[in-house]
Amino acid sequence: MEKYNINLDTQFKHQELIDVPSIVTACKEKWQNYTLTQVNDSVVRIGIVEGEFHWHKHDNDDEFFFVPEGPLLIYVENGTIELTNKALPF
């Protein structure tokens, strides 16, 4: 079984500038999850993943995925969702 590094401690204060590229560059793990900050009752996390992550679900939480590099394939009970970093055609 792979090792997943999940840090639930909030790293930054609300409205503090977060240098996401530096966080990604400093990561040396295949699977790293940091809690960056909290906004109201929600937490903002960054997940740096390479390969597969274990299947899980959140019955009482919503998730937002921003994919700056990828694709990211998310397997759900009724299929697969592919998220990419391609620009939206507005």
N, CA, C and O of each residue as an XYZ file, in Angstrom:
360
protein
N       0.841     -1.187      0.000
C       0.000      0.000      0.000
C       0.882      1.246      0.000
O       1.888      1.309      0.707
N       0.499      2.213     -0.787
C       1.253      3.455     -0.886
C       1.096      4.311      0.370
O       0.114      4.190      1.102
N       2.065      5.161      0.601
C       2.016      6.086      1.732
C       1.412      7.405      1.260
O       1.896      8.015      0.306
N       0.360      7.834      1.934
C      -0.288      9.097      1.619
C       0.035     10.085      2.726
O      -0.265      9.826      3.891
N       0.641     11.211      2.381
C       0.972     12.237      3.364
C      -0.154     13.261      3.385
O      -0.310     14.053      2.455
N      -0.937     13.232      4.459
C      -2.074     14.133      4.582
C      -1.888     14.980      5.833
O      -1.859     14.461      6.949
N      -1.762     16.291      5.634
C      -1.560     17.217      6.742
C      -2.822     18.059      6.895
O      -3.128     18.883      6.033
N      -3.547     17.856      7.979
C      -4.808     18.564      8.203
C      -4.626     19.876      8.969
O      -5.600     20.593      9.198
N      -3.395     20.198      9.367
C      -3.138     21.467     10.059
C      -3.188     22.620      9.061
O      -2.570     22.550      7.999
N      -3.917     23.672      9.396
C      -4.027     24.840      8.519
C      -2.677     25.544      8.441
O      -2.097     25.913      9.463
N      -2.183     25.724      7.218
C      -0.846     26.279      6.986
C      -0.812     27.807      6.892
O       0.207     28.418      7.215
N      -1.907     28.431      6.455
C      -1.922     29.871      6.215
C      -3.173     30.495      6.825
O      -4.218     29.852      6.924
N      -3.050     31.748      7.228
C      -4.188     32.491      7.758
C      -5.118     32.902      6.617
O      -4.707     32.975      5.459
N      -6.372     33.166      6.963
C      -7.350     33.626      5.977
C      -6.824     34.886      5.294
O      -6.370     35.809      5.969
N      -6.881     34.931      3.987
C      -6.451     36.028      3.123
C      -4.935     36.234      3.100
O      -4.463     37.248      2.584
N      -4.179     35.306      3.640
C      -2.723     35.369      3.525
C      -2.327     34.894      2.124
O      -2.908     33.940      1.608
N      -1.353     35.547      1.514
C      -0.888     35.166      0.186
C      -0.258     33.772      0.232
O       0.593     33.495      1.077
N      -0.678     32.911     -0.673
C      -0.175     31.538     -0.734
C       0.525     31.344     -2.076
O      -0.092     31.497     -3.131
N       1.794     31.013     -2.036
C       2.590     30.792     -3.240
C       2.493     29.317     -3.634
O       3.351     28.509     -3.277
N       1.440     28.983     -4.371
C       1.172     27.599     -4.742
C       2.312     26.993     -5.565
O       2.705     25.862     -5.276
N       2.870     27.680     -6.577
C       3.984     27.069     -7.322
C       5.165     26.684     -6.429
O       5.810     25.663     -6.667
N       5.448     27.480     -5.415
C       6.550     27.132     -4.504
C       6.235     25.893     -3.682
O       7.114     25.070     -3.430
N       4.984     25.761     -3.265
C       4.565     24.579     -2.508
C       4.720     23.328     -3.373
O       5.223     22.304     -2.911
N       4.288     23.418     -4.619
C       4.385     22.278     -5.531
C       5.843     21.931     -5.793
O       6.209     20.755     -5.773
N       6.675     22.924     -6.035
C       8.092     22.690     -6.311
C       8.800     22.045     -5.120
O       9.667     21.189     -5.297
N       8.431     22.456     -3.916
C       9.078     21.928     -2.707
C       8.642     20.510     -2.375
O       9.311     19.833     -1.594
N       7.552     20.049     -2.942
C       7.024     18.718     -2.626
C       7.899     17.647     -3.267
O       8.155     17.677     -4.470
N       8.348     16.712     -2.459
C       9.176     15.604     -2.949
C       8.461     14.261     -2.870
O       9.045     13.223     -3.181
N       7.190     14.281     -2.452
C       6.401     13.068     -2.287
C       5.501     12.851     -3.505
O       5.176     13.802     -4.216
N       5.098     11.596     -3.746
C       4.148     11.301     -4.817
C       2.740     11.726     -4.441
O       1.965     12.135     -5.306
N       2.403     11.634     -3.166
C       1.065     11.965     -2.683
C       1.202     12.875     -1.475
O       1.636     12.440     -0.408
N       0.838     14.121     -1.640
C       0.907     15.082     -0.533
C      -0.382     15.884     -0.516
O      -0.830     16.365     -1.557
N      -0.974     16.029      0.644
C      -2.204     16.792      0.798
C      -2.006     17.755      1.957
O      -1.798     17.326      3.092
N      -2.069     19.052      1.682
C      -1.925     20.090      2.703
C      -3.248     20.833      2.861
O      -3.938     21.095      1.875
N      -3.596     21.168      4.081
C      -4.693     22.094      4.319
C      -4.083     23.489      4.283
O      -3.326     23.866      5.178
N      -4.416     24.252      3.249
C      -3.810     25.570      3.085
C      -4.426     26.605      4.016
O      -3.713     27.281      4.756
N      -5.754     26.729      3.979
C      -6.422     27.769      4.759
C      -7.883     27.380      4.969
O      -8.344     26.354      4.469
N      -8.583     28.194      5.696
C     -10.008     27.974      5.919
C     -10.772     29.212      5.475
O     -10.361     30.337      5.760
N     -11.881     29.004      4.779
C     -12.765     30.071      4.343
C     -14.155     29.733      4.866
O     -14.787     28.780      4.410
N     -14.622     30.523      5.825
C     -15.888     30.236      6.504
C     -15.843     28.815      7.067
O     -14.943     28.495      7.843
N     -16.790     27.963      6.694
C     -16.822     26.593      7.209
C     -16.131     25.590      6.291
O     -16.248     24.382      6.495
N     -15.416     26.080      5.284
C     -14.758     25.193      4.318
C     -13.244     25.290      4.455
O     -12.707     26.326      4.847
N     -12.573     24.202      4.130
C     -11.121     24.225      4.103
C     -10.650     24.183      2.652
O     -11.304     23.602      1.786
N      -9.507     24.808      2.408
C      -8.891     24.825      1.088
C      -7.645     23.956      1.182
O      -6.733     24.234      1.961
N      -7.622     22.907      0.380
C      -6.492     21.975      0.421
C      -5.822     21.922     -0.945
O      -6.438     22.189     -1.976
N      -4.552     21.570     -0.920
C      -3.842     21.288     -2.158
C      -3.428     19.830     -2.115
O      -2.852     19.356     -1.135
N      -3.728     19.138     -3.182
C      -3.329     17.744     -3.298
C      -2.366     17.598     -4.452
O      -2.694     17.929     -5.592
N      -1.192     17.110     -4.163
C      -0.195     16.853     -5.189
C      -0.141     15.340     -5.330
O       0.277     14.638     -4.409
N      -0.563     14.842     -6.479
C      -0.690     13.397     -6.645
C       0.005     12.926     -7.914
O       0.017     13.616     -8.934
N       0.576     11.746     -7.824
C       1.168     11.077     -8.976
C       0.692      9.635     -8.913
O       0.976      8.930     -7.944
N      -0.014      9.199     -9.914
C      -0.547      7.849     -9.887
C      -1.921      7.816     -9.245
O      -2.649      8.809     -9.266
N      -2.274      6.676     -8.676
C      -3.609      6.494     -8.120
C      -3.647      6.814     -6.629
O      -2.679      6.588     -5.904
N      -4.779      7.342     -6.192
C      -5.072      7.594     -4.783
C      -6.211      6.669     -4.409
O      -7.043      6.353     -5.259
N      -6.274      6.235     -3.188
C      -7.297      5.267     -2.784
C      -8.704      5.844     -2.979
O      -8.926      7.042     -2.805
N      -9.644      4.972     -3.340
C     -11.025      5.398     -3.539
C     -11.634      5.707     -2.187
O     -11.510      4.931     -1.240
N     -12.291      6.850     -2.113
C     -12.982      7.248     -0.886
C     -14.089      8.218     -1.263
O     -14.157      8.666     -2.408
N     -14.948      8.543     -0.321
C     -15.992      9.524     -0.604
C     -16.270     10.336      0.648
O     -15.932      9.947      1.766
N     -16.896     11.472      0.417
C     -17.260     12.386      1.492
C     -18.777     12.555      1.452
O     -19.302     13.258      0.588
N     -19.465     11.927      2.362
C     -20.930     11.982      2.359
C     -21.489     13.357      2.711
O     -22.571     13.720      2.252
N     -20.768     14.118      3.516
C     -21.293     15.396      4.012
C     -20.473     16.601      3.584
O     -20.635     17.688      4.140
N     -19.594     16.424      2.603
C     -18.735     17.519      2.149
C     -18.803     17.639      0.635
O     -18.990     16.651     -0.074
N     -18.648     18.861      0.155
C     -18.476     19.107     -1.270
C     -16.987     19.281     -1.522
O     -16.246     19.683     -0.624
N     -16.546     18.983     -2.734
C     -15.155     19.180     -3.086
C     -15.064     19.996     -4.372
O     -15.881     19.857     -5.282
N     -14.062     20.838     -4.414
C     -13.751     21.646     -5.582
C     -12.346     21.249     -6.027
O     -11.434     21.177     -5.204
N     -12.164     20.992     -7.318
C     -10.863     20.610     -7.843
C     -10.402     21.650     -8.855
O     -11.085     21.907     -9.846
N      -9.259     22.237     -8.606
C      -8.592     23.133     -9.539
C      -7.361     22.377    -10.024
O      -6.516     21.986     -9.218
N      -7.254     22.168    -11.331
C      -6.191     21.334    -11.881
C      -5.249     22.211    -12.705
O      -5.523     22.472    -13.876
N      -4.140     22.672    -12.109
C      -3.209     23.511    -12.871
C      -2.353     22.704    -13.835
O      -1.830     23.255    -14.804
N      -2.202     21.419    -13.588
C      -1.402     20.565    -14.453
C      -2.024     19.181    -14.398
O      -2.384     18.704    -13.322
N      -2.148     18.554    -15.510
C      -2.787     17.246    -15.400
C      -3.141     16.699    -16.740
O      -2.693     17.237    -17.753
N      -3.902     15.686    -16.798
C      -5.275     15.533    -16.350
C      -5.386     14.860    -14.978
O      -4.446     14.239    -14.483
N      -6.565     15.010    -14.392
C      -6.929     14.348    -13.150
C      -8.176     13.520    -13.442
O      -9.214     14.056    -13.830
N      -8.060     12.214    -13.252
C      -9.199     11.322    -13.450
C      -9.798     11.010    -12.084
O      -9.095     10.587    -11.167
N     -11.106     11.225    -11.961
C     -11.808     10.954    -10.716
C     -12.823      9.856    -10.997
O     -13.736     10.021    -11.806
N     -12.647      8.748    -10.321
C     -13.554      7.617    -10.486
C     -14.682      7.753     -9.469
O     -14.442      7.788     -8.262
N     -15.905      7.828     -9.966
C     -17.084      7.926     -9.117
C     -17.914      6.659     -9.319
O     -17.630      5.851    -10.204
N     -18.927      6.499     -8.499
C     -19.696      5.252     -8.523
C     -20.294      4.926     -9.886
O     -20.455      3.752    -10.219
N     -20.628      5.943    -10.683
C     -21.279      5.678    -11.972
C     -20.421      6.065    -13.179
O     -20.957      6.283    -14.266
N     -19.101      6.155    -13.006
C     -18.253      6.469    -14.150
C     -16.977      7.189    -13.761
O     -16.535      7.135    -12.613
N     -16.396      7.862    -14.736
C     -15.137      8.581    -14.550
C     -15.301     10.009    -15.017
O     -15.914     10.271    -16.051
N     -14.747     10.933    -14.246
C     -14.735     12.354    -14.610
C     -13.287     12.725    -14.889
O     -12.405     12.434    -14.081
N     -13.036     13.363    -16.023
C     -11.683     13.815    -16.350
C     -11.618     15.331    -16.226
O     -12.378     16.047    -16.879
N     -10.718     15.810    -15.396
C     -10.483     17.248    -15.245
C      -9.115     17.569    -15.853
O      -8.147     16.838    -15.642
N      -9.046     18.664    -16.605
C      -7.785     19.067    -17.214
C      -7.542     20.545    -16.945
O      -8.387     21.229    -16.368
N      -6.404     21.019    -17.360
C      -6.062     22.416    -17.195
C      -6.266     23.211    -18.482
O      -5.684     24.283    -18.645
N      -7.069     22.708    -19.379
C      -7.337     23.420    -20.629
C      -8.228     24.634    -20.366
O      -9.134     24.591    -19.534
N      -7.958     25.688    -21.077
C      -8.755     26.905    -20.930
C     -10.180     26.674    -21.406
O     -10.413     25.947    -22.371
N     -11.122     27.294    -20.727
C     -12.524     27.185    -21.126
C     -12.800     28.128    -22.308
O     -12.296     29.251    -22.320
N     -13.579     27.699    -23.286
C     -13.875     28.544    -24.460
C     -15.005     29.541    -24.147
O     -16.182     29.198    -24.260
N     -14.656     30.743    -23.764
C     -15.667     31.767    -23.452
C     -15.937     32.626    -24.662
O     -16.757     33.542    -24.598
